[in-house]
Structure formats: structure tokens, C-alpha cells
């Protein structure tokens, strides 16, 4: 199975009132765990790669080679998209050249006119190559790879301007943030989400910062047009907790417990459990 654009899987998700999870990858273990879980759940999946993670994994070509190799060696038959997450203008072109099947251009920090201009250019490039393109309006709160957003709500009219350019999916800020949600978080603005959907019609909408959003809010967001939900921090927290438990219990000191394949195994299983739980919540199980 080759890497695919996210367009078909998200169009089906929007029509079927479920969402496809984008699970960010950080290394070989992350990638393997997510692919195996997607296959087990018979769910389409999007592997997200931030610019920082791409750099950490020795560059975008390395990531493409690793993912393609795993798909072949693990006999993955469910649809898999490899997606640049919160990409800069330059990073989008680098990932397109490297063989990604989907990219996100985050122009939310530009004036809307410049966001439109750059997005329009990338729409043409992605259409020519059969890739999917995600755009963003309204900065997502929190911090990701040094990019800090305040969690603002997007202007529905600006969302329509970007959607009308022909992007595949649109990330609209609705009070969501990256990372852990603070105790005083006000929740998602469903009023904004509803207004955005009314302006953008059938376009799949994207919810960033899926970690920590209550299940009832997730389900309501899906009912209002969200067809792609991004998860990263939750997998990181699960991996860290499982790895800490292994070391604190002294298992790394028993036999060859220090072997990284054994040391990292509990964390991998924790990622699998988290991904499975999210796929069940999003409704993508059995949709491949």
C-alpha cells in the first residue's frame, strides 16, 4: 500500500460523521505503534510530522523512507497519509519534494491577504501532484516547536476566503490549544465552529490540540463538521509514564532489561492503547 493523500479519507469521514486521527510521530517506535494499531483497528490514519520532529528524525527524506519501509514490511493495507504539521511555506516545498502525501501550510500568523496568496500558490502545486493540503485560520493556542498561539477564534469569513481557494481541509481556531489544557480553559467555541461550517460547506474541518478535550466536546465537534483530529501530547504523556514505571520498578536492571527494545516496549504499548482509544472515540474503527 502506497502513501495516499488525505483527501478521500477525510471526505468520507465528513460525510459519515466520524473523524480520522492525525497522530504525530517522533521516532521509529511511535511510527510502528501507530501503523500497527491502525491496521488492527482497520482505520485510516494520518501520520503527522512537525518541522522539529522532522529535523530530529534526520530530515524529511529519512521520515519518508522509514514510513514507506514500514508500510511494506508490516504489510499495512489501511490508507496512510504522511502529513507535515504546522508547516512553514519553505517546509511545505521540502516535504513535497521529499515524498510526503499531504502538507499543512500554517499561514495563520500572516495578514489574511498574505495567507491567501501563499495558500493559493500551494493549492496549485498540491493539485498538480495529487497531494492534500491543510490550511489554518486563527492561531491554535499553546506552544508547538516554538510557535506560540493564544487560542483565538477564527473569523468565519476569513475561513471561507481560504476554503474557496480549494484547500483539502481547514484548521480553524475555536479556542483549542496544543499541549495540556489549563484548569481555567473555557472550552471549545461551538458557535464559531458552527459558523465556520456554514461558510465552508462540505470541506473537512480540522481540530488541533485533541489532547485533553472531553469526549462529549470531541463528539459534538465531529457532529459540526470536524473530520480530522490531531493528537500528540497524549501519546507522549502515555509513553513517558509507562517508561518511567518500567525504570522505577527496576526492570531495566534485571537480565537484559536495559536493552532499548525492552526498555521502550511498555511505552510503545501505551501509545498503542492511546491510539486505539482515540480511534474508537473518533469513530474511525472499521472505516478503512
Secondary structure, 3 states (H helix, E strand, C coil): CCCCCCHHHHHHHHHHCCCEEEEECCCHHHHHHHHHHHHHHCCCEEEEEEHHHHHHCCCHHHHHHHHHHHHHHCCCCCCEEEEEEEECHHHHHHHHHHCCCEEEECCCCCCHHHHHHHHHHHHHHHHHHCCEEEEEECCCEEEECCEEECCCECCHHHHHHHHCCCCCEEEECECCECCCCCCCCCCCCHHHHHHHHHHHCCCEEEECCCCCCCHHHHHHHHHCCEEEEEECHHHHHHHHHHHHHHHHCCHHHCCCCCCHHHHCHHHHHHHHHHHHHHHHHHCCCCCC
